[in-house]
Amino acid sequence: MRKAMFVGAIGCGKTTLIQRLHHEKISYDKTQAVEFRGEIIDTPGEFVEHRYLYPSLMTMSTGAKLIVAIQSGLDQRAVFPPAFTTMFPVQTIGVISKIDVATPQQVDYARGQLKNAGVQQIYLLSAVTGEGVAEFEQELNRLTVKDPAKL
């Protein structure tokens, strides 16, 4: 399996989701630098929130087979600019996180933000309760597995 790179605002749940996927104890851990967590690249939220850091995202994306853009269901900001995903040379999928505490209207807003960024495939989940994580993990594994013909 090649790497997936998780991108999103500070506090959107990137690291918590990675902890859930790795069956670790869920604990708040502010990502201060790019971290390679198994087959996942965990990026600091500042890389998305400060556009002058976009070149860092583009550079890191060369080591990924898939980009996962995460938008918190609670965040009512336009985190990703229009056509954000076009900067990456690989497929991008989206996640709306924190659905266990977001209202349906907040989830709809988050969906619109991801679609505006260019994301077509969106998963709704809660890394805290586990809702939607199994389906997302199956798709993540499917999209990042190496082509057996190239081994």
C-alpha atoms as one frame of an Amber mdcrd trajectory, in Angstrom:
protein
   0.000   0.000   0.000   1.302   3.442  -0.855   0.689   6.506   1.224  -2.394
   8.648   1.552  -1.810  12.267   2.570  -4.345  13.803   4.972  -4.897  17.560
   4.636  -7.259  19.883   6.448  -7.517  22.785   8.867  -6.154  22.807  12.395
  -8.435  20.714  14.597 -10.442  19.096  11.793  -9.629  15.597  13.045  -6.803
  14.379  10.796  -4.699  12.904  13.594  -7.717  11.544  15.465  -8.824   9.717
  12.329  -5.332   8.284  11.884  -5.381   7.109  15.504  -8.738   5.400  14.849
  -7.453   3.763  11.653  -4.408   2.464  13.538  -6.572   1.222  16.450  -4.736
   3.513  18.858  -6.119   5.227  21.936  -7.800   8.455  20.820  -5.987  11.435
  22.311  -5.565  15.023  21.202  -2.178  15.473  19.583  -1.447  18.723  17.730
   0.610  17.864  14.659   3.530  20.311  14.566   5.347  18.882  11.550   4.719
  16.423   8.744   4.469  12.971  10.285   4.674   9.636   8.496   2.244   7.401
  10.382   2.439   3.986   8.784   1.120   4.419   5.265  -0.403   7.838   5.988
   1.209  11.251   5.736  -0.240  13.512   8.457   0.167  17.198   7.613  -0.138
  20.154   9.993  -3.325  22.174   9.579  -1.229  25.274   8.977  -0.332  23.852
   5.549  -3.956  24.398   4.474  -4.753  27.492   6.520  -1.767  29.520   5.282
  -1.645  29.602   1.511   2.035  30.498   1.400   2.604  26.927   2.625   0.823
  25.354  -0.364   4.162  24.592  -2.055   4.908  22.325   0.932   1.639  20.467
   0.348   2.393  20.097  -3.340   5.879  18.772  -2.591   4.602  16.287   0.007
   1.904  15.081  -2.376   4.540  13.595  -4.690   4.991  10.854  -2.076   1.292
  10.023  -1.950  -1.036   7.978  -4.089  -4.127   9.668  -2.667  -5.015  12.966
  -0.999  -7.691  12.962   1.711  -9.160  16.445   2.229 -10.831  16.629   5.638
 -13.431  19.257   6.508 -14.815  19.311  10.023 -18.586  19.278  10.097 -18.323
  21.973  12.757 -16.067  24.351  10.808 -18.140  26.943   9.000 -15.145  28.567
   7.321 -14.201  28.200   3.678 -11.100  26.164   4.518 -10.348  24.971   0.997
 -10.389  27.489  -1.854 -12.224  26.740  -5.110 -10.473  24.070  -7.198  -8.025
  23.329  -4.337  -7.593  19.719  -5.461  -6.204  20.703  -8.872  -2.802  21.403
  -7.300  -2.283  17.693  -6.661  -1.047  15.176  -9.238  -3.142  12.376  -7.695
  -6.779  11.679  -6.850  -8.380  13.519  -3.923 -11.253  12.200  -1.841 -13.033
  14.054   0.943 -14.036  13.405   4.515 -16.536  15.312   6.595 -15.477  14.667
  10.176 -17.189  15.171  13.521 -20.607  14.152  12.197 -21.504  12.951  15.696
 -21.670  16.578  16.894 -22.499  18.475  13.687 -26.030  19.421  12.643 -27.359
  18.319   9.238 -27.033  21.941   8.059 -23.386  22.029   9.123 -22.727  18.748
   7.300 -24.387  20.154   4.162 -22.153  23.240   4.378 -19.047  21.052   4.736
 -20.153  18.952   1.739 -20.534  22.104  -0.339 -17.079  23.300   0.690 -15.465
  20.025  -0.353 -17.333  19.948  -3.663 -16.265  23.548  -4.326 -12.674  22.458
  -3.702 -13.069  19.827  -6.431 -13.784  16.733  -4.336 -16.311  14.329  -5.867
 -16.165  11.359  -3.489 -17.051  12.305   0.128 -17.246  10.163   3.268 -19.047
  11.182   6.458 -17.561   9.894   9.670 -16.780  10.355  13.327 -13.347   9.200
  14.405 -14.485   9.449  18.031 -17.554   7.173  17.774 -16.274   5.160  14.814
 -19.348   5.911  12.687 -18.476   5.612   8.988 -14.817   4.755   9.656 -14.975
   1.125   8.468 -16.423   2.115   5.084 -13.846   4.876   4.710 -11.018   2.506
   5.656 -12.127  -0.031   3.033 -12.120   2.638   0.335  -8.782   4.032   1.537
  -7.242   0.571   1.292  -8.763   0.005  -2.139  -7.468   3.299  -3.511  -3.957
   3.046  -2.086  -3.071  -0.591  -2.684  -0.140  -1.154  -5.010  -0.879  -2.564
  -8.435   0.124  -6.260  -8.137   1.158  -6.256 -11.795   3.914  -3.714 -10.981
   5.442  -5.712  -8.091
